[in-house]
Amino acid sequence: MDLSRVIAISGKPGLYRLVSQTRGGFVVEDLDKGKKISIASNYNVSLLDNVAIYGVSQEYPLAEVFFRIYKKENGGETIDHKSSGSELRAYMEEILPEYDESKVYDSDLKKLFQWYNILHSKGLIEIDLAAVEAAMAQQEVETPQPTEETVIETVAEVVEEKPKKKTAAKKTAKKDDQ
């Protein structure tokens, strides 16, 4: 799944694929209609690759959220974005229980599920689940888990650091008085 050339344009519905850059803006292709249009550089444009969902302890990239939806739906479409806010939140709780309910609005969820369904209908979300899960398992094996000793040592190092003393500006003030 490559979201690096897929954009959302503020004030315009749907998703667009970035075709090229012009002197005064961009040429984009509407993913729904397949029509190419030129947009000025003053439009607010967001690359889906840079979009993330707020979590309680961290932000979750859109690609990871789409992967979780894809996995839950076994490669199929997800809930309709026109569903009620409570249905969207219940579904989101299933796929990403760590999302921050106070920062993620119903309108954000509607966009998320609409974008997923658009990308799915165009065949832009094709994920090899076995390969991704194998890569994630390999990454967990390679990443050492912190032991209690390393955590204690790290905390001790932080506590031992002393703040630097601030130099007083009194010397320059005395020279100016003379």
Secondary structure as UniProt FT lines:
FT   TURN            4..5
FT   STRAND          6..9
FT   TURN            10..11
FT   STRAND          16..22
FT   TURN            23..24
FT   STRAND          25..30
FT   TURN            31..33
FT   STRAND          36..40
FT   TURN            41..42
FT   STRAND          45..47
FT   HELIX           48..50
FT   STRAND          52..55
FT   STRAND          59..61
FT   HELIX           62..72
FT   TURN            73..75
FT   TURN            81..82
FT   HELIX           85..95
FT   TURN            97..98
FT   TURN            101..103
FT   HELIX           106..121
FT   TURN            122..123
FT   HELIX           129..142
FT   HELIX           148..160
FT   HELIX           170..177
//
